[in-house]
Amino acid sequence: MINSRLNAAHPNCNDGKYIFSFQSATDNSFQLMTLQLKVPNMACSACADTITKAVQTIDASATVQADTKTKIVLVETNAPETAIKNAIANAGYTIA
Ligand SMILES: [Cu+2]
């Protein structure tokens, strides 16, 4: 949809090269996302560690910020949200 709009706006930009680089940028922004998850039974830094490792078994390059005070876990990943949630649940934590 975005590409057809691009082509309509730039009818001369159909050499393929321009469109390819546009698609790469679009793909990255769609795949890398930040999930904000509330994990009420994350009590201490060991919990945060366990959660971080659980997430990184799904996506080794994921960035995890776990705040034991707010119980908020921020995960920057290109893995599916359900896979991340399942990994955290399987590690013994509840996602609110
Ligand atoms: Cu703990």
Residues whose N, C-alpha, C, O or C-beta is under 5 A from the ligand:
A	BS01	CU	A43 C44 S45 A46 C47
